[in-house]
Amino acid sequence: MTVLSGPSLTLRPPRDSDGEGRFALGNDPEIMRMFGADPKTVPPLTLEVARDWIARLAAHPNAWVVEHEGRFLGEVRLDGVDRVARRARLAIGFYDAGKLGRGLGREAVRLALEHAFGPLGLERLTLRVLAYNERAIRCYAACGFREVHREPAAVLLDGSWHDDVIMEAYSAAFGSS
């Protein structure tokens, strides 16, 4: 699998040792909430679960571990790659709340876009993000994604329904944002 490198981070294939890195970061309540999970119901992360998660990521044909300063930070995936229709879905997750808001998400998304629109030859990437995850929405917009749809009441969290925002980026527009 291709290694994607930027000035502050690297997207690389998962290694067995990444299970320990994922385990060390645990399940931060605010990060779990941004993923649409109720932090009160998310079970504690075990080393076995973290290792299994890394093994599934390693089996994925278009998934990378995000490494920052030599440490595990998160994941980036291109799901459902369709080379005929030239599209895929982007998924990204950072698990260290202390690293949020530093531009690392933008760097990781841009590296994934460069790979998708370059070597993979894709034309369109889509993603879903909860409407209250404003930091992620700003990141995606800065990388060239535009909102194309809202799925009302997609997630029930803390007794309230929240919309999913569907965003798309196209190869023709990439780089001009």
BAKOLTOR-174572 format. One record per residue (C-alpha): x negated, y negated, z negated; residue in three letters; chain; residue number from 0. Coordinates in pm, 1 decimal. Each point is the difference from the previous one (the first is absolute). Layout:
# residues N
x X&y Y&z Z&code ALA&unit A&pos NUM .
...
This chain:
# residues 177
x 0.0&y 0.0&z 0.0&code MET&unit A&pos 0 .
x -108.2&y -352.9&z 75.8&code THR&unit A&pos 1 .
x -143.7&y -221.5&z -273.0&code VAL&unit A&pos 2 .
x 125.2&y -358.8&z 17.1&code LEU&unit A&pos 3 .
x -219.9&y -261.9&z -165.0&code SER&unit A&pos 4 .
x 65.1&y -360.5&z -87.1&code GLY&unit A&pos 5 .
x -192.0&y -260.7&z -197.0&code PRO&unit A&pos 6 .
x 146.3&y 100.3&z -338.7&code SER&unit A&pos 7 .
x 132.4&y 352.0&z 38.1&code LEU&unit A&pos 8 .
x -19.5&y 325.6&z 190.6&code THR&unit A&pos 9 .
x 278.5&y 223.7&z 123.4&code LEU&unit A&pos 10 .
x -141.5&y 352.9&z 2.6&code ARG&unit A&pos 11 .
x 112.7&y 361.3&z -10.2&code PRO&unit A&pos 12 .
x 98.7&y 122.6&z -347.3&code PRO&unit A&pos 13 .
x -251.2&y 198.0&z -206.7&code ARG&unit A&pos 14 .
x 70.8&y 246.9&z -278.3&code ASP&unit A&pos 15 .
x -152.9&y -245.2&z -249.4&code SER&unit A&pos 16 .
x 269.2&y -256.4&z 88.2&code ASP&unit A&pos 17 .
x 239.7&y 194.4&z -222.1&code GLY&unit A&pos 18 .
x -192.2&y -125.2&z -302.4&code GLU&unit A&pos 19 .
x 6.7&y -355.1&z 137.4&code GLY&unit A&pos 20 .
x 376.0&y 13.6&z 52.3&code ARG&unit A&pos 21 .
x 51.5&y 153.8&z -344.0&code PHE&unit A&pos 22 .
x -207.3&y -272.8&z -166.7&code ALA&unit A&pos 23 .
x 232.8&y -267.9&z 137.9&code LEU&unit A&pos 24 .
x 314.6&y 170.6&z -131.0&code GLY&unit A&pos 25 .
x 349.5&y -123.3&z 83.1&code ASN&unit A&pos 26 .
x -0.9&y -372.5&z -72.2&code ASP&unit A&pos 27 .
x 362.1&y -102.0&z -74.4&code PRO&unit A&pos 28 .
x -0.9&y -308.8&z 225.0&code GLU&unit A&pos 29 .
x -151.4&y 191.9&z 291.2&code ILE&unit A&pos 30 .
x 254.1&y 279.7&z -43.1&code MET&unit A&pos 31 .
x 276.7&y -262.4&z 5.1&code ARG&unit A&pos 32 .
x -135.5&y -144.2&z 327.4&code MET&unit A&pos 33 .
x 26.7&y 352.1&z 145.3&code PHE&unit A&pos 34 .
x 365.1&y 15.1&z -110.0&code GLY&unit A&pos 35 .
x -51.9&y 231.9&z -295.4&code ALA&unit A&pos 36 .
x 137.4&y -62.4&z -346.5&code ASP&unit A&pos 37 .
x -310.6&y -16.6&z -222.0&code PRO&unit A&pos 38 .
x 200.5&y 144.3&z -289.8&code LYS&unit A&pos 39 .
x 66.9&y 320.2&z 194.8&code THR&unit A&pos 40 .
x -338.5&y 49.0&z 171.1&code VAL&unit A&pos 41 .
x -177.5&y 282.3&z -181.5&code PRO&unit A&pos 42 .
x -355.8&y -55.0&z -115.0&code PRO&unit A&pos 43 .
x -252.5&y 77.8&z 270.9&code LEU&unit A&pos 44 .
x -200.8&y 315.7&z -67.0&code THR&unit A&pos 45 .
x -333.3&y 92.0&z 151.8&code LEU&unit A&pos 46 .
x 161.0&y 299.8&z 169.6&code GLU&unit A&pos 47 .
x 269.9&y -217.6&z 160.1&code VAL&unit A&pos 48 .
x -263.3&y -251.7&z 112.9&code ALA&unit A&pos 49 .
x -212.5&y 274.9&z 154.7&code ARG&unit A&pos 50 .
x 304.1&y 147.7&z 178.1&code ASP&unit A&pos 51 .
x 89.2&y -346.7&z 129.1&code TRP&unit A&pos 52 .
x -353.5&y -41.9&z 142.4&code ILE&unit A&pos 53 .
x 17.2&y 346.6&z 160.8&code ALA&unit A&pos 54 .
x 326.2&y -95.0&z 176.7&code ARG&unit A&pos 55 .
x -156.4&y -328.2&z 112.1&code LEU&unit A&pos 56 .
x -303.2&y 188.0&z 133.5&code ALA&unit A&pos 57 .
x 228.9&y 227.2&z 205.1&code ALA&unit A&pos 58 .
x 169.0&y -300.7&z 161.8&code HIS&unit A&pos 59 .
x -141.0&y -68.0&z 349.9&code PRO&unit A&pos 60 .
x 7.6&y -380.9&z -34.6&code ASN&unit A&pos 61 .
x -61.4&y -80.5&z -365.6&code ALA&unit A&pos 62 .
x -284.8&y -174.0&z -174.1&code TRP&unit A&pos 63 .
x -109.9&y -70.7&z -353.0&code VAL&unit A&pos 64 .
x -66.5&y -366.5&z -65.3&code VAL&unit A&pos 65 .
x -335.3&y -41.7&z -171.0&code GLU&unit A&pos 66 .
x -104.2&y -331.4&z -154.2&code HIS&unit A&pos 67 .
x -330.5&y -59.0&z -176.9&code GLU&unit A&pos 68 .
x -68.7&y 374.8&z 15.9&code GLY&unit A&pos 69 .
x 325.3&y 90.5&z -177.4&code ARG&unit A&pos 70 .
x 336.5&y 142.5&z 97.2&code PHE&unit A&pos 71 .
x 259.5&y -275.9&z 45.5&code LEU&unit A&pos 72 .
x 283.7&y 152.8&z 198.7&code GLY&unit A&pos 73 .
x 116.1&y 147.4&z 327.6&code GLU&unit A&pos 74 .
x 97.3&y -98.2&z 352.2&code VAL&unit A&pos 75 .
x 197.7&y 229.5&z 231.7&code ARG&unit A&pos 76 .
x 134.2&y -8.6&z 350.2&code LEU&unit A&pos 77 .
x 302.9&y 227.9&z -24.0&code ASP&unit A&pos 78 .
x 196.1&y 144.4&z 289.6&code GLY&unit A&pos 79 .
x -255.4&y -89.6&z 265.2&code VAL&unit A&pos 80 .
x 174.2&y 40.0&z 336.4&code ASP&unit A&pos 81 .
x -251.8&y -33.1&z 281.9&code ARG&unit A&pos 82 .
x 269.8&y 21.2&z 268.8&code VAL&unit A&pos 83 .
x 210.4&y -282.9&z -144.0&code ALA&unit A&pos 84 .
x -322.7&y -162.3&z -128.4&code ARG&unit A&pos 85 .
x 127.9&y -74.9&z -348.6&code ARG&unit A&pos 86 .
x -47.2&y 94.9&z -364.1&code ALA&unit A&pos 87 .
x 93.0&y -106.6&z -352.6&code ARG&unit A&pos 88 .
x -251.2&y -170.9&z -226.7&code LEU&unit A&pos 89 .
x -11.4&y 86.4&z -370.4&code ALA&unit A&pos 90 .
x -243.0&y -152.9&z -246.1&code ILE&unit A&pos 91 .
x -34.3&y 23.3&z -374.2&code GLY&unit A&pos 92 .
x -250.0&y -150.3&z -240.8&code PHE&unit A&pos 93 .
x -4.3&y 143.1&z -353.0&code TYR&unit A&pos 94 .
x -225.3&y -247.0&z -185.9&code ASP&unit A&pos 95 .
x 212.8&y -298.2&z -105.2&code ALA&unit A&pos 96 .
x -315.9&y -195.2&z -81.3&code GLY&unit A&pos 97 .
x -95.5&y -2.7&z 368.4&code LYS&unit A&pos 98 .
x 329.3&y -140.8&z 129.2&code LEU&unit A&pos 99 .
x 13.8&y -353.0&z 138.5&code GLY&unit A&pos 100 .
x -361.8&y -2.6&z 121.6&code ARG&unit A&pos 101 .
x 56.7&y 46.6&z 373.0&code GLY&unit A&pos 102 .
x -93.1&y 368.0&z -6.0&code LEU&unit A&pos 103 .
x 344.7&y 104.4&z 121.6&code GLY&unit A&pos 104 .
x -32.5&y -228.6&z 301.2&code ARG&unit A&pos 105 .
x -338.4&y 145.2&z 78.4&code GLU&unit A&pos 106 .
x 129.1&y 357.9&z -25.7&code ALA&unit A&pos 107 .
x 307.4&y -74.1&z 214.0&code VAL&unit A&pos 108 .
x -210.4&y -172.9&z 265.3&code ARG&unit A&pos 109 .
x -240.7&y 294.6&z 15.1&code LEU&unit A&pos 110 .
x 295.0&y 237.3&z 47.2&code ALA&unit A&pos 111 .
x 146.9&y -225.8&z 270.5&code LEU&unit A&pos 112 .
x -333.1&y -18.2&z 184.5&code GLU&unit A&pos 113 .
x -18.2&y 378.4&z 0.1&code HIS&unit A&pos 114 .
x 364.8&y 49.9&z 97.6&code ALA&unit A&pos 115 .
x -4.1&y -255.1&z 280.7&code PHE&unit A&pos 116 .
x -353.7&y 84.8&z 109.7&code GLY&unit A&pos 117 .
x -118.2&y 362.9&z 0.2&code PRO&unit A&pos 118 .
x 345.5&y 150.3&z -59.3&code LEU&unit A&pos 119 .
x 151.9&y -210.1&z 279.8&code GLY&unit A&pos 120 .
x 323.3&y -69.8&z -186.8&code LEU&unit A&pos 121 .
x 230.5&y -284.9&z 94.7&code GLU&unit A&pos 122 .
x 212.2&y -41.3&z -315.6&code ARG&unit A&pos 123 .
x -27.3&y 58.1&z -373.4&code LEU&unit A&pos 124 .
x 291.6&y -21.6&z -240.2&code THR&unit A&pos 125 .
x 15.2&y -3.4&z -378.5&code LEU&unit A&pos 126 .
x 251.0&y -21.7&z -283.3&code ARG&unit A&pos 127 .
x -45.0&y -215.8&z -306.9&code VAL&unit A&pos 128 .
x 234.3&y -88.1&z -282.7&code LEU&unit A&pos 129 .
x 129.4&y -355.5&z 32.1&code ALA&unit A&pos 130 .
x -121.7&y -95.3&z -348.3&code TYR&unit A&pos 131 .
x -359.2&y 96.8&z 88.4&code ASN&unit A&pos 132 .
x -76.4&y -351.3&z 120.9&code GLU&unit A&pos 133 .
x -377.9&y 38.5&z -26.1&code ARG&unit A&pos 134 .
x 7.1&y 297.0&z 240.1&code ALA&unit A&pos 135 .
x 237.4&y -179.0&z 237.9&code ILE&unit A&pos 136 .
x -236.9&y -299.7&z 14.0&code ARG&unit A&pos 137 .
x -290.9&y 236.7&z 66.2&code CYS&unit A&pos 138 .
x 179.2&y 177.1&z 284.1&code TYR&unit A&pos 139 .
x 114.9&y -329.5&z 153.8&code ALA&unit A&pos 140 .
x -355.5&y -135.2&z -12.0&code ALA&unit A&pos 141 .
x -110.3&y 311.4&z 191.1&code CYS&unit A&pos 142 .
x 255.5&y -49.2&z 278.0&code GLY&unit A&pos 143 .
x 304.0&y 193.2&z -124.8&code PHE&unit A&pos 144 .
x 342.0&y -160.1&z 39.9&code ARG&unit A&pos 145 .
x 324.7&y 89.3&z -172.0&code GLU&unit A&pos 146 .
x 236.2&y 171.3&z 243.0&code VAL&unit A&pos 147 .
x 266.5&y 144.1&z -230.1&code HIS&unit A&pos 148 .
x 116.7&y 31.1&z -358.4&code ARG&unit A&pos 149 .
x 152.0&y 314.0&z -138.3&code GLU&unit A&pos 150 .
x 237.0&y -125.6&z -269.3&code PRO&unit A&pos 151 .
x 8.7&y 170.9&z -338.0&code ALA&unit A&pos 152 .
x -271.9&y 250.5&z 86.3&code ALA&unit A&pos 153 .
x -136.3&y 50.4&z -352.4&code VAL&unit A&pos 154 .
x 170.6&y -1.3&z -339.0&code LEU&unit A&pos 155 .
x -243.6&y -122.0&z -264.2&code LEU&unit A&pos 156 .
x 69.1&y -135.8&z -348.1&code ASP&unit A&pos 157 .
x 373.2&y 11.4&z 70.2&code GLY&unit A&pos 158 .
x -22.7&y -216.6&z 312.4&code SER&unit A&pos 159 .
x -4.1&y 81.1&z 368.8&code TRP&unit A&pos 160 .
x -288.9&y -134.4&z 207.9&code HIS&unit A&pos 161 .
x -38.8&y -36.1&z 376.2&code ASP&unit A&pos 162 .
x -268.2&y 163.0&z 210.9&code ASP&unit A&pos 163 .
x -164.6&y -232.2&z 251.0&code VAL&unit A&pos 164 .
x -101.9&y 163.7&z 327.2&code ILE&unit A&pos 165 .
x -290.9&y -172.5&z 172.4&code MET&unit A&pos 166 .
x -175.8&y 60.5&z 332.5&code GLU&unit A&pos 167 .
x -329.6&y -98.3&z 158.5&code ALA&unit A&pos 168 .
x -83.5&y 31.0&z 368.5&code TYR&unit A&pos 169 .
x -337.2&y 43.2&z 164.8&code SER&unit A&pos 170 .
x 60.5&y -296.3&z 233.5&code ALA&unit A&pos 171 .
x 40.2&y -233.2&z -298.7&code ALA&unit A&pos 172 .
x -281.3&y 146.6&z -211.1&code PHE&unit A&pos 173 .
x -287.3&y -238.3&z -42.9&code GLY&unit A&pos 174 .
x 208.9&y -305.7&z 81.1&code SER&unit A&pos 175 .
x 153.0&y -22.4&z -346.4&code SER&unit A&pos 176 .
